[in-house]
Amino acid sequence: MEIMNSKERLLAAWNGKPIDHIPLTFQCFGNPVPKHLRWDSGDQHSEVCRWYTKRLEHIHTLPVSWTLEDDFKRVQAWMSLGVDDLVDVSIPWSVHPEVRWTNSRHAPEDAEPYPVLMRKYQTPMGTLRHRVQQTGEEIGEGWVIQPSHVSLMEDFNIPRGVEHAVSSPEDVPRIRFLYAPPDPEAAQWLERRMERVAGFAREQGVAVQAWAAFGMDAVVWLCGAEGAIMLAMDHPQSFTELMEIVTETDLARVEMAARQPGIDLIVERGWYSSTDFWSPSLFEQYLVDHVRRLADLSHRHGKLFCYTVTTGVEILGPRLADAGVDVLYFVDPLLDGISMEKARDLLGSRICLVGGANAITLATRDRRMIEAEVNRAVSTLGPCGRFILHPIDALFPDTPWEGVEMLIQGWEKVRG
């Protein structure tokens, strides 16, 4: 078979078509890279020594600047190593034009050890408060940092929340004004972004994936983990309303992304939708139809739909395949407990499986262990014809490059 470019290879894997070899991809979340893979940041001649991705745009605060040009250079660097990569586009949402907010910081009260950041919203349906402890701990070099204000969608808010955006059923209707479908300004932003992204992707022969939906991640960001579960169990009508608000905006974001000819894959976040948080019955009740609607919309525009969940795949994977998901991020051999054989038997003929390795294994720097993980994944899932090797879920600031090199070398031996 002729050698494919990166986009052709990933499209073949996603669709279960003949392929020149099994792809290998990575997601970058602040991982350090060796000197020969760095470039000048343009900021006082400092080097870009850690890699990120525009997937993190709109939802995380990075410790350093990361531009679209940096994304492009990261793609080229991976490709120089023979590894496939994608350009990430994070689809924006909007806030209702009548919403106003104020930010404030409050000293610790009583026995509380930390000051509290507050964002107070005035919406057409009343006031909403979002309060989060500002813990100020040393995060560690390369990791995302807590913002200086309370962002609506942010992982830092979940464990530090004093008063989540949705703290009672009465707060639910107000979210409609804060997580709203993209407005014309957001649409123009995407058009400008895609002019640059699509041109680069065509020139380099790489695929583009759009992170276009939050689903249950939005619910947990808004309510906190415990608050979300209790709202679902104690106030199912309000929880249903909240899910419909999230779905309405997710559908609008997916629609906007799917209309872009330069976008190949539509991705929904689902890190907070796993069985670590939700029972299978609650997943069925509140999320399966949501996923089906987003997948159907993507398919109507000729796009493939991907869902991201890292645990509970044995239980949730078949439900996601039934709902029309084409690509599953991720199949984790280490933390999820699903064997590669079980993943193959349940899903190998139904969905493109991405994973088979774990970034924690890379941290061991144990070549024998890393190559054994690669060999097991490739030999078991590779014959399905819809498999992409990927260490789950990302390369982090504490992931050693030595482990990354061992994985690449092990993959080169068995990729086909």
C-alpha angles and dihedrals in degrees: 000000000000118000111265127215118242096265093048091050095050093044089052092050093047091050099038094244127146111289137193093227141340109279125236120206137174136198115217124220104167099310117167117242131200121262096258090061097049129097139196111276092206089236106115088321094292119155128246096235099164129052127225135162138231086243084087093056115119095013108054139043111227121211091229138027116279116185133190087253088058089054090053092048091049090054091051092047093053091047090052086061092051092254124131121237138177134216110242123217119188109208113223129226128204142234121229109263093236094058117107128182142185129205124216141167123217130198118243115280128215109327096346110126099204140053116249126234116210134192113191117198127201108203131175086259098048142276127330126186128203116189127181133175114247099219099178095199123158103269098189131248115302099012123120113262136224109263120238091243135040109272115200094229112038136127092221090066096063102070094027099047117131094173116006121215087254106041098148138017089259090066094059100083091053092062088072087074096047102044100039133156115276112279126214091275091055090047091052090049090055092048090054092045093049093050087066098035096048092048092052092044093052092048095048098036095237133139127244125219124194120211095212110153138049103186112164091000088068091050092053092044089052099042106022120243097279093038092053093051094046091048090053093049101038102031108027093164092056091044090052089052091050092050090050091052090051092044093050092055093040090053091051091049091048091048091052092048096043092054090062109096090205094062117089106176131034113209131197122199115233107161090125095043098074130110087265084078109017135045116233089250093055090045089053093045099048111018115031095071090044090055092045092054092051093045092049091050092050091049092050087061092046095253130131119238125222130192126201120216126138105190134041092033093144089061102031101034097076090047090052091048089051089052091057103262110160101188128033122208105219147017106178118197094187114040102023098053095222113134120227088240092055091047090050094049095045101038113003095103096037109048141016107260118211120192131038095158135062131221089224089065089054089058090063091066084212106145094194092052094044094048092046090055091049093046093049093050097045096044093047104037101024095076089058088073093223105082136117119187111229133159106235127278110332145324105263134197090268095049107111117227088223089067091048091053091050091053092049091049092048091049092050089059096055109021094105 
